[in-house]
């Protein structure tokens, strides 16, 4: 369960960085 949460958090951070750069 924790692994899934970590993966989701990493993906959200990645998207946030992309949005900020745009």
C-alpha positions as protocol buffer text, in pm:
chain_id: "A"
residue {
  index: 1
  type: UNK
  ca { x: 0 y: 0 z: 0 }
}
residue {
  index: 2
  type: UNK
  ca { x: 273 y: 246 z: 93 }
}
residue {
  index: 3
  type: UNK
  ca { x: 454 y: 183 z: -236 }
}
residue {
  index: 4
  type: UNK
  ca { x: 146 y: 289 z: -432 }
}
residue {
  index: 5
  type: UNK
  ca { x: 114 y: 610 z: -226 }
}
residue {
  index: 6
  type: UNK
  ca { x: 481 y: 694 z: -284 }
}
residue {
  index: 7
  type: UNK
  ca { x: 445 y: 636 z: -658 }
}
residue {
  index: 8
  type: UNK
  ca { x: 136 y: 859 z: -671 }
}
residue {
  index: 9
  type: UNK
  ca { x: 313 y: 1134 z: -478 }
}
residue {
  index: 10
  type: UNK
  ca { x: 616 y: 1119 z: -710 }
}
residue {
  index: 11
  type: UNK
  ca { x: 390 y: 1139 z: -1015 }
}
residue {
  index: 12
  type: UNK
  ca { x: 202 y: 1437 z: -872 }
}
residue {
  index: 13
  type: UNK
  ca { x: 529 y: 1619 z: -800 }
}
residue {
  index: 14
  type: UNK
  ca { x: 648 y: 1550 z: -1153 }
}
residue {
  index: 15
  type: UNK
  ca { x: 327 y: 1694 z: -1300 }
}
residue {
  index: 16
  type: UNK
  ca { x: 349 y: 1996 z: -1069 }
}
residue {
  index: 17
  type: UNK
  ca { x: 703 y: 2068 z: -1192 }
}
residue {
  index: 18
  type: UNK
  ca { x: 591 y: 2042 z: -1555 }
}
residue {
  index: 19
  type: UNK
  ca { x: 298 y: 2279 z: -1493 }
}
residue {
  index: 20
  type: UNK
  ca { x: 525 y: 2530 z: -1314 }
}
residue {
  index: 21
  type: UNK
  ca { x: 778 y: 2524 z: -1600 }
}
residue {
  index: 22
  type: UNK
  ca { x: 499 y: 2587 z: -1850 }
}
